[in-house]
Amino acid sequence: MSRLTAEAQNKIRRLVESGRIRSGVTVVVVNSIFTDILRAWMAKPGAPPKDEILILACDAQAEEIWAKEGIAVVAHVTDGSLWDLFSKRHEVIAVLCEAGVDAFHSDADAFWLRDPREYCRSLPADLVVSQGTALPPEACRAWGFVLCTGFFYTRASTQTAAFFHSVAERIGRCDQAALNLALLEARTAWTHRSIPSEKLSYRGMRWDQSKPDVCISYYDQPVFGRSEPLDINLCLLPHRLFSRLGPTHETTMVAHLLNEKNEEWRRHIAALRARHAEGASLPWNNEADSSSARHPAATTRPRA
């Protein structure tokens, strides 16, 4: 798996130094296959304006398409695998954190029905993350939930830069597994301020204690956590506002629905499979084992 090139990292720094991208930027990682999905994402009522988006373009066609639309684009041609495509978000976020830039990350299919940025900024945490399903199961069994890398917000600091560098170093086949396992190993402790609004099994069915399945707890209020070794405060976003399994509500801000993919999405996934035949299945359907490493950050910023 390739690392983010020095050229790409330097371009991000130049975009920051020139003022082209600023704190609050939203990072989206795509290749040209995701063009229509990203256009649909930008058309949603809560989507950020184009001048507040940074696209990491993972093929030359995507770079050309989005640069023509006046969006800040950084090119990094991946090694051709889906894993490489999705792993790059962490390296981009790490570089932004080093540069003192707070950043959002959104998958192109995590649709912003209402602008979530003010809400996320209001939460007292360094890393604010939406909820996933049950990957990796080690984290789900320990906490009752997992963090989803499809939508998150981070405040720039030495600590968050070091954390995202370490996640990038340990990614095997799934970046979400790497992030959750890093936090699990760093003894992250969660404070539950409310009881779960619902308990579900992995596939979204109501949990049955008599069946051997991973139980997932979903909360209508934020859940706060802290890792002392990492010196990072965390927040799990309410599932009702940031929905992964659905349904959506009138209050839903981001809909990143696992179980309601439309026909257009399925066609794009079929194209991805055909293009990357070596990827037997998609990242969100797999578990991964990863080894840990650490990469120190070089810059310091007052903690929020």
C-alpha positions as CSV (number, residue, x, y, z in Angstrom):
1,M,0.0,0.0,0.0
2,S,1.5,3.4,-1.0
3,R,2.0,6.3,1.3
4,L,0.8,9.8,0.6
5,T,3.5,11.3,-1.7
6,A,5.7,14.2,-0.5
7,E,4.4,16.2,-3.5
8,A,0.8,15.7,-2.2
9,Q,1.8,16.6,1.3
10,N,3.6,19.7,0.2
11,K,0.7,20.9,-1.9
12,I,-1.6,20.6,1.1
13,R,0.9,22.8,3.1
14,R,1.0,25.4,0.3
15,L,-2.8,25.5,0.1
16,V,-2.8,26.2,3.8
17,E,-0.1,28.8,3.7
18,S,-1.8,30.7,0.8
19,G,-5.1,30.7,2.6
20,R,-6.8,28.6,-0.1
21,I,-7.9,26.2,2.5
22,R,-8.6,27.1,6.1
23,S,-9.8,25.6,9.4
24,G,-13.1,23.9,8.9
25,V,-12.2,22.5,5.5
26,T,-14.0,19.3,4.5
27,V,-11.8,16.5,3.0
28,V,-13.3,14.1,0.5
29,V,-11.2,11.2,-1.0
30,V,-12.4,10.0,-4.4
31,N,-11.4,8.6,-7.8
32,S,-13.2,9.2,-11.0
33,I,-15.7,6.4,-10.4
34,F,-17.2,8.4,-7.6
35,T,-17.8,11.5,-9.8
36,D,-21.6,11.2,-9.9
37,I,-21.9,10.3,-6.2
38,L,-19.8,13.3,-5.2
39,R,-21.9,15.6,-7.4
40,A,-25.0,14.2,-5.6
41,W,-23.2,14.9,-2.2
42,M,-22.4,18.5,-3.2
43,A,-26.1,19.0,-4.2
44,K,-27.4,18.1,-0.7
45,P,-28.8,21.1,1.3
46,G,-26.3,20.8,4.1
47,A,-23.2,20.4,1.9
48,P,-20.3,22.8,2.4
49,P,-19.6,25.4,-0.3
50,K,-17.0,24.4,-2.9
51,D,-14.4,26.8,-1.6
52,E,-14.4,25.0,1.7
53,I,-13.7,21.5,0.3
54,L,-10.4,19.7,-0.3
55,I,-10.5,16.8,-2.6
56,L,-7.8,14.1,-2.7
57,A,-8.1,12.9,-6.3
58,C,-6.8,9.3,-6.6
59,D,-6.6,9.2,-10.4
60,A,-5.7,11.8,-13.1
61,Q,-9.3,12.0,-14.4
62,A,-10.7,12.9,-10.9
63,E,-8.0,15.6,-10.6
64,E,-8.9,17.1,-13.9
65,I,-12.7,17.0,-13.3
66,W,-12.7,18.8,-9.9
67,A,-9.9,21.2,-10.6
68,K,-11.9,22.6,-13.5
69,E,-14.7,23.3,-11.0
70,G,-12.5,25.5,-8.9
71,I,-12.2,23.1,-6.0
72,A,-8.9,22.7,-4.1
73,V,-7.5,19.4,-5.4
74,V,-4.5,17.4,-4.3
75,A,-3.5,14.5,-6.5
76,H,-2.3,11.1,-5.3
77,V,-2.6,8.2,-7.6
78,T,-3.2,5.1,-5.5
79,D,-1.8,1.6,-5.9
80,G,-5.1,0.6,-7.5
81,S,-6.8,-1.1,-4.5
82,L,-9.8,0.1,-2.6
83,W,-7.9,-0.1,0.6
84,D,-5.4,2.4,-0.6
85,L,-8.2,4.8,-1.7
86,F,-9.8,4.8,1.7
87,S,-6.7,4.8,3.8
88,K,-5.4,8.2,2.5
89,R,-7.9,10.2,4.5
90,H,-5.9,9.7,7.7
91,E,-2.6,10.9,6.1
92,V,-4.4,14.0,4.7
93,I,-5.9,14.8,8.1
94,A,-2.5,14.3,9.8
95,V,-0.9,16.9,7.5
96,L,-3.7,19.3,8.1
97,C,-3.4,18.9,11.9
98,E,0.3,19.6,11.7
99,A,-0.5,22.8,9.8
100,G,-3.0,23.9,12.5
101,V,-6.1,23.3,10.4
102,D,-9.2,21.8,12.0
103,A,-10.9,19.5,9.5
104,F,-13.9,17.5,8.7
105,H,-13.8,14.3,6.7
106,S,-16.8,12.9,4.8
107,D,-17.3,9.9,2.5
108,A,-18.9,10.9,-0.7
109,D,-22.0,8.9,0.2
110,A,-22.3,10.4,3.7
111,F,-24.9,12.9,2.6
112,W,-25.2,16.2,4.5
113,L,-29.0,16.7,4.8
114,R,-28.4,19.6,7.3
115,D,-25.1,21.4,7.8
116,P,-23.4,19.5,10.7
117,R,-20.4,21.7,11.2
118,E,-21.6,24.1,13.9
119,Y,-23.0,21.2,16.0
120,C,-19.7,19.3,15.7
121,R,-17.6,22.3,16.7
122,S,-19.8,22.8,19.8
123,L,-18.8,19.5,21.2
124,P,-15.9,19.6,23.7
125,A,-13.7,17.0,22.1
126,D,-10.5,16.7,19.9
127,L,-12.0,14.0,17.7
128,V,-15.8,13.9,17.0
129,V,-16.8,10.8,15.1
130,S,-20.0,9.2,13.7
131,Q,-21.1,5.7,14.7
132,G,-20.4,2.6,12.6
133,T,-21.8,-0.9,12.8
134,A,-19.6,-3.6,14.3
135,L,-16.2,-3.4,12.6
136,P,-13.9,-4.2,14.2
137,P,-15.7,-6.6,16.5
138,E,-13.1,-6.3,19.2
139,A,-14.0,-2.6,19.8
140,C,-17.8,-3.3,19.5
141,R,-17.6,-6.0,22.1
142,A,-15.6,-3.7,24.4
143,W,-17.6,-0.5,24.0
144,G,-20.9,-1.5,22.5
145,F,-20.2,0.5,19.4
146,V,-17.5,1.4,16.9
147,L,-16.4,4.7,15.4
148,C,-17.1,5.2,11.6
149,T,-14.4,6.8,9.5
150,G,-17.0,7.9,7.0
151,F,-17.7,11.1,8.8
152,F,-15.6,12.8,11.5
153,Y,-14.2,16.1,12.7
154,T,-10.9,16.8,14.3
155,R,-9.3,19.7,16.0
156,A,-5.7,20.3,15.1
157,S,-3.1,19.7,17.7
158,T,0.2,17.8,18.2
159,Q,-1.8,15.0,19.7
160,T,-4.3,14.6,16.9
161,A,-1.6,14.8,14.2
162,A,0.4,12.1,16.0
163,F,-2.7,9.9,16.3
164,F,-3.6,10.1,12.6
165,H,-0.1,9.4,11.6
166,S,-0.1,6.3,13.8
167,V,-3.4,5.1,12.3
168,A,-2.0,5.6,8.8
169,E,1.1,3.5,9.7
170,R,-1.0,0.6,11.0
171,I,-3.6,0.3,8.3
172,G,-3.8,-3.2,6.8
173,R,-6.9,-3.8,4.8
174,C,-9.4,-1.5,6.7
175,D,-8.7,2.0,8.0
176,Q,-11.8,1.9,10.2
177,A,-10.5,-1.2,12.0
178,A,-7.1,0.5,12.4
179,L,-8.6,3.6,14.0
180,N,-10.8,1.8,16.4
181,L,-8.1,-0.7,17.4
182,A,-5.6,2.1,18.0
183,L,-8.1,3.7,20.4
184,L,-8.9,0.4,22.1
185,E,-5.3,-0.3,22.7
186,A,-4.8,3.2,24.0
187,R,-7.3,2.4,26.8
188,T,-10.0,4.8,25.7
189,A,-12.7,5.1,28.4
190,W,-16.2,6.2,27.5
191,T,-18.7,8.1,29.7
192,H,-22.3,7.1,28.9
193,R,-24.6,10.0,29.8
194,S,-27.7,8.2,28.6
195,I,-28.9,4.7,28.1
196,P,-28.9,3.3,24.6
197,S,-31.9,4.3,22.6
198,E,-31.8,0.9,20.8
199,K,-29.7,-2.2,20.7
200,L,-29.2,-3.9,17.3
201,S,-27.4,-6.8,15.8
202,Y,-24.7,-6.4,13.2
203,R,-27.2,-6.5,10.3
204,G,-29.6,-3.9,11.8
205,M,-32.1,-6.3,13.3
206,R,-33.3,-5.9,16.9
207,W,-30.8,-7.7,19.2
208,D,-31.9,-11.0,20.6
209,Q,-29.9,-12.1,23.7
210,S,-30.4,-15.7,22.8
211,K,-28.5,-15.4,19.5
212,P,-24.7,-15.2,19.4
213,D,-24.2,-11.9,17.7
214,V,-22.4,-8.7,18.3
215,C,-24.7,-6.3,20.1
216,I,-24.5,-2.6,19.0
217,S,-25.8,0.2,21.2
218,Y,-27.0,3.3,19.6
219,Y,-27.4,6.6,21.5
220,D,-29.6,9.7,21.0
221,Q,-27.1,11.8,22.9
222,P,-23.3,12.3,22.5
223,V,-21.1,9.8,24.2
224,F,-17.8,11.3,25.4
225,G,-14.5,9.4,25.8
226,R,-10.9,10.0,26.6
227,S,-7.6,8.2,26.0
228,E,-5.0,9.2,28.6
229,P,-2.0,7.7,26.7
230,L,-2.9,9.7,23.6
231,D,-4.1,12.8,25.5
232,I,-7.1,13.0,23.2
233,N,-10.8,13.7,24.1
234,L,-13.4,12.0,21.9
235,C,-17.1,12.2,21.2
236,L,-19.3,9.6,19.6
237,L,-22.0,11.5,17.6
238,P,-25.7,10.7,18.2
239,H,-26.9,8.1,15.8
240,R,-30.2,9.8,15.4
241,L,-28.4,12.9,14.0
242,F,-25.7,11.0,12.1
243,S,-27.4,7.9,10.8
244,R,-25.6,4.7,9.6
245,L,-28.4,2.1,9.9
246,G,-31.3,4.4,9.4
247,P,-34.0,5.4,9.4
248,T,-33.4,9.1,8.9
249,H,-35.4,11.7,10.8
250,E,-36.3,15.3,10.3
251,T,-33.4,16.1,12.6
252,T,-30.9,13.9,10.8
253,M,-27.8,15.9,9.7
254,V,-25.7,13.3,7.9
255,A,-27.2,10.1,6.4
256,H,-24.5,7.5,5.7
257,L,-26.8,4.6,5.2
258,L,-25.4,1.1,5.1
259,N,-28.7,-0.6,4.4
260,E,-30.3,1.7,1.9
261,K,-27.8,1.9,-0.9
262,N,-29.6,2.9,-4.1
263,E,-29.2,1.4,-7.6
264,E,-26.8,4.2,-8.7
265,W,-24.5,3.3,-5.8
266,R,-24.7,-0.4,-6.6
267,R,-23.7,0.3,-10.2
268,H,-20.7,2.3,-8.9
269,I,-19.6,-0.5,-6.6
270,A,-19.9,-3.0,-9.4
271,A,-17.6,-0.7,-11.4
272,L,-15.1,-0.5,-8.6
273,R,-15.1,-4.3,-8.3
274,A,-14.5,-4.7,-12.0
275,R,-11.8,-2.1,-12.0
276,H,-10.0,-3.5,-8.9
277,A,-10.5,-7.2,-9.5
278,E,-7.9,-8.0,-6.8
279,G,-10.2,-6.6,-4.1
280,A,-12.4,-9.6,-3.4
281,S,-14.8,-7.5,-1.4
282,L,-15.3,-4.0,-0.1
283,P,-13.8,-2.5,3.0
284,W,-17.0,-2.1,4.9
285,N,-17.7,-5.9,4.6
286,N,-14.3,-7.0,6.0
287,E,-12.4,-7.3,9.2
288,A,-8.7,-6.6,9.3
289,D,-5.7,-7.3,11.5
290,S,-3.1,-4.5,11.7
291,S,0.2,-3.9,13.4
292,S,0.8,-0.8,15.4
293,A,3.4,1.9,14.8
294,R,3.7,5.6,15.8
295,H,4.7,8.7,13.9
296,P,5.5,11.8,16.0
297,A,4.0,15.1,15.0
298,A,6.2,18.2,14.6
299,T,3.9,21.1,15.4
300,T,2.1,22.3,18.4
301,R,-1.2,24.1,18.7
302,P,-3.2,25.1,21.9
303,R,-5.7,22.4,22.7
304,A,-9.4,23.2,22.2
